[in-house]
Amino acid sequence: MTVVGPFGLSVRDQALEADVQAGLAAVEEGLYEATKSEVPFITEAARHLVRAGGKRFRPLLVMLAAQFGDPQAPGVVPAAVVVELTHLATLYHDDVMDEADVRRGVPSANANWDNSVAVLTGDFLFARASHILADLGPEAVRIQAEAFERLVTGQILETAGPREGCDPVDHYLDVIAGKTGSLIAVSGRFGAMMSGADETVVDVLTQYGERLGTAFQLADDVLDIASDSHESGKTPGTDLREGVPTLPVLRLRAQAAVSGAAEDAELCALLDGDLADDVRHAEALRRLRAHPALEQARRDTIRYAQDARATLAPLPTSAAKAALEALCDAVVHRAG
């Protein structure tokens, strides 16, 4: 058993391991090339998060999906670079919206420079992704455009909040299907499509990516509450401090509405208060970590990961399929 990539996926097949490792190395080279500018300051800002590392989850999925066709096909690595550049661009913008100070264990771009530099650097990365995408053909451009529309729509829905009468948990799941699931679905789709896999395989891996993407984000929600900064690379409780209603908080509020328990009501009131205060923020984290809502969010994560695994059933038995199944386990383990 060998660990492949920063995400920590265990791969038992040496040929698959070698192919995925080579693909991810080529993606790293592509990312450095794509973030190079004639203006040195732009290069520095654009490579800030590339150098910080990250899980490269989306490129990893592209490489695994490509195993169902020709993994050496010329469009595979560029497609992986496109999805990772798009993801990185959204991180620059997210950190501005969240007023985050830390990303991937280093100062965020907005903290390192300012909000304007962070937003414009994100725009630069979107432009570079589009440039690469143009060489992959009009169908790839259309797929990426549709995914990006879903991603932005998810962000807007999160900002606007649920409509009156809408279940906040259902609303939130719609949000993360757009914000996170859309690009991870494209990762599976691009990998299969660029490798020349059958259309049925492309469809399966697109659905798999969508469901795994939801599990991936739910695991992040759990980590935001449960982990320390060493584990997650982000300041614990960032979403909590910014009032972003992630799943553990939504599950808490739903339980409080039903139970009427004084402790639940007190914790909800604490969350509704000013969590910019470090003492109140630490108390909210401590109490949420001990609340059953966090374990319920973990169970939700497991359920979506299991759904993703079930989606793979029509695919033939192979080392690549086993690796995709293991990826479901790796996502759940993050929230464990």
N, C-alpha and C positions, 0 to 999 in steps of 0.2 A: 504494500500500500504506500502510495506516494502523495504528498501534498502538492497540489498544483495551484499556482497563482496566489496573490495576497489574500484572496477570500478564504483559502484554507480547504479547498475541496480535495477529498481523498480519491485518488484514481488508482485502480488496480492493474490496468493494462499499460504495459510499457510503450507500445506503439502510440496509443492514444495520448499518453502523458507527454511523449516527445513532440507529437504534433501540436498539442495545445500549448505547450511551453514555447515552441517556436513561433506559433501564431501570436501569442501574447507579447513576446519579445518584439515581433514585427510591429505590433500595435504601438508599443512604447516608442519605437523609432518614428512611427507615423505621427504620434502625438507631438513629439518634439519638433518634427518638421513642420507640422501644421501650426504650431504656436510661434514659429520664427517670423519676425517682422524686420523690415529695414530700420525701424525705429527701436533702438535698444530698450527703451523704457516699456514699450508695448510687449516686447519679448519677455521681459522680466515679469510683468504683471500677468501675462497670459500663461506663463509656465509656473506661476506661483503654486497653484493647486496640483498641476501635473507632477511637480517635484515632491509635493507632500505625499504622493502615493495614492492610497485608496484601494478599494477591493477589486476594481476593474471587473465588477460583477457582470456588466452588460457585454463587454468584449469576450469574457469567458463564455457567456451563453451563446454569442455568435459563433465562437470556435466549436463548441459542442454541437450546435445545430448543424454546422457545416459538415459534420461527420456523416450525415445521412445522404450526402452527395459527394462532390469532389472538394475536399477541404483545402486543396491547393488552388482552387479556381481564383482568378485574378481579382474578383470583386469582394472576396471574403474579408481580407484585412482592411481595405478602405472602408467597408461598411461598418466594421467594428470601431474604427477610428471616428467615423461620423457619429455613432450613438454615444461614444464616450465624450466627444467634444460637446455634443448637445447637452449631455448630463452635466459636464463641468460648467458650461455656460449658465445653466439653471442654478447651480450652487452659488455662483457669484451674485446672481440676482436675489436668491433666497436669503443670503446672508445680509443683504441690505434691508430686505423686508423685515427680517427677524432681528435686526440690529445685533447679530451674532459677533462675538469677539474671537472665537476659535473655530477652526474647521480643519479636520484631519490632523489634529494635534499641533497646528501652527496658527499664528494670527490670521484671521480671515482677511481677505483683500480690502474690505471696507475699513477694518481696524488698522491694517498695515499702511494704507494710503487714505482714501476717503470714499464716500458713497458714489461719487461721480466716476471715479476711476474703476470701481468695481462694476458698475452698470455698463460702462462703455467696454470694459474688457469682456464681459459676458456677450455683448453684441458682436465684438470682434470674433469670438469663438463661434458664434452662430454663423457668421459670414464665412469663416473658414470651413465649417462643416458643410455649408451649402455649396461651396466651391468643389469640394471633393464629391459631394453627392451628384452634382451635375454630370460627372463622368460615369456614374453608375446607371444612367438611363432615366427616361421620364417616369417609368413605373416606380422606381425607387424614390424619385422626387415626390411623387404623389403620396406614396405611403408615409414618408417622413413628414410631409405637410399635414396630413390628416392626424398623425400622432401628435405633432406639435400643437395643432389646434386643440386636441383633447387635453394635452398637458396644460395649456394656458387656461382652457375652460375650467379644468379642475382647480387651478389656483384662484380663479375668479370666484368660483362657487365657495371655496374655503373662505375667501375674504368677505363675501356677501352673507354667508351663513345660511342655515336651512330656512326654507319658506315656512310660514305659519301652517301648522298641522302636519308638517313633515317630521318623521322620526329622525332625530339627530344622528343616530347610529347609521341609518340607511343613507342619509345625506353624506356622512363622512366617508362611507365606503364608496359612494359615487365619486367623491373628491379624489380619493387615493387611486381609484381605477384610472382616473385621468392623469393625475400628477405623477404617479409612479408606474402603474401598470401599463400605460400606453407605450412608453419607451422600452420597457423590458419586453413587451410583446413584440415590438419591432425588432429587437435584438434576436429573438428566436426566429422571426420571419425572415429577416435579412440573411441570417446564417444559412438557413435552409434554401432560400431562394437563390442567393448568390452562388451556392454550391451546385445548383441544378437539381435539387431534390424534387421528388414528385409533389404535385400540388396538394395531395392529401397529407403528405408529411409537413408541408409548409403550413397548412391549416392547423394541424395538431400542435406544432411547435409555437404557433402564434397564440393559440388558446392557453397552452402551457405557460408561456411567458406572462400572459395577462394575469393568470391566477397566482403564479409565483411572485409576480410583482406586488400584488396585494399582500401576500404573506410577508414579503420582504419589508414593506412599509410598516406593517403591524409589528414586526419584530423591532424595527427602529423605534416605534412608539413605546414598546416595553423597555427598550434600552435607555430611552430618554429619562425614564423614571428609575430603572433598576440598576444601571451601570454607573461606574465612575468614569472620569474623563480619559483615563488610561485605556479602558476597554473600548470606548466608543469614538475617541478622537474629538469629541465635542464636549462642551460644558454640560454637565448633567442638568436636566430640568430646563433646558433652553426653551422648548415649546411651552412648558409650564409657565415660565416667567413672562413669556410673550402673550399668554392667554390663548394659545392655539389649542383647540379642543381635541386632543388626540384620544385614541380609543379607551385607555384606562380611565381618563377623566369622564368620558361619556358614559362608560359603564358604571362609574361611581354615581353620577347624577341620576341615571336611570334607576339604580338600586335605592338611592335616597328617596326618590319620588314614591317608590313602592313601600319601602320599609318604614319610613317615618322615624327612623332611629335618630336620636339626638346626636350621636357621634358622626353619622353620615352628614347630617345637616351642618354640623360645626365644620367638618372638613370642606364641604362645598362653600361655606361662607369664607373660609380661609382662602380657598382658591379664587373666590370672587374679589378678594381684597388686593392690596398692593404687594405683589410678589417681587417688586424691585428691591424691597427690603431683604437683605441676606438672611436675617434671622427667620422671618416669616417664610421665605423660600425654602430654607433648610427644613423647617418644621413641616411644610406641605409635602416635601419629598419624603421625609421620614414616615409620615402617616400614610401616604399613598403606597409606599413600599410594603407596608404591613396590611393593606386593605385587600379584601378578596377580589376587588375589581381588577387588580393587576394580574391575578391568576386567571381571571376570566378572559382578559385580553390575550394572555399566553395561549389559552385554549382556542381562541379565535384564530390566532396565528397558525397553530397546528392544523386546524380544520382547513384553512386555505391551502396550506402546503400539501395536505393529503389530497385535496381536490386537484392540485397541479399534478401530483404523482399519478392520480387516476387517469388524467387526460392522456398520459403517455401509453396507455394500454394497447392501442392499435399498432404501435411501432414494433418492428421486429426486435427480438432479443439481440443485444449487442453491448459492447463496452460503453459506447456513447449513451445508450439508453440507461444503463446502470449508473453512469456518471450524472445524468440529469436527475435520476431518482435520488442519488446521494446529495445533489444540490438542494433538494427539498429538505433533507435532513439537516444540511448545513445552515439553512435559513432558520429552521426551528431552533437549532442549537444556540444561535445568537440570542434568542429570547429566553433561553433556558435558565 
